[in-house]
Amino acid sequence: MSLQQDIMSALKSAMKAKDQTALTALRAVKSAILLAQTESGAKEELTEEQELKILQKQVKQRRDSAAIYLEQNREDLAAPEIAEADVIAQFLPEALSEEEIEKVVVMTIDNIGAQGMKDMGKVMGIVSKELAGQADGKTISSIVRQKLS
C-alpha cells in the first residue's frame, strides 16, 4: 500500500474515532501531498522519496513551532503541535541512531576521499540521499562537520 493510501485509511480511522489531533495532522499532510502533486500541473504520482520529504517537513514544522511555544512558556500551544508531529512521524521509516548515521558518514567520506570542510557539500548530498527519511538534516550536518574538521 502506498503512503498516500496509508494516510487516507488513517484519516478515515481518525474520523471514526473523532480524534481531532490526528484529523488535523493527517489533513495537513494530505493537503501538502496534493499541493505537491498539482505543482507540476499534472496529476502524477509522487515518488516515495518526495512523499517522505513532505512528511519530514511537516514533522519539522510542528516540532519547531512547539519549541518556540515552549520557549515562551506556552505549553497549551506546544502540546497539540507535539501530538500532531507524533501522528505524522508514524508514517516515517524508523530513524537511525547517531552511531549508525556516523558509520554512513565515515564510509562516504572514505569513498569520495573528502579532505576537509570544502567537501562538506559533496558529503552532505550523498549522505542525505542515502538516509532520506531516516535522519534529519541537522543531525547529518553536525556529524559531517565534526568528521571533516
C-alpha angles and dihedrals in degrees: 000000000000123000091250091055091048090053092048093051090047089050091053091049091050090051092052092047091045089231102165095186093054091043093054093047096045093046089053091051092047090050093049091050093049090048091052091049094051095044090081090051096242131083094244124153118258120236118248089250091056091048091051091051090053091050092047090050092050092050092046092050092053095045091049091050090049091051091052091048091049091050087056092046093247101138089158090066096036096055096065091046091053092046091051091048089053091051092051093043089063088075094053121090118258110288118242123238120248090253091056091047089048091054091053091047093050092047091050092048090052093046096052096033096236111192106189147321091318088071095049093104093054093048093045092051094052096042093045091054093046095049097038109157094003100078136022121243095242093059093045091048094052092049093047091048091049093049096045097047 
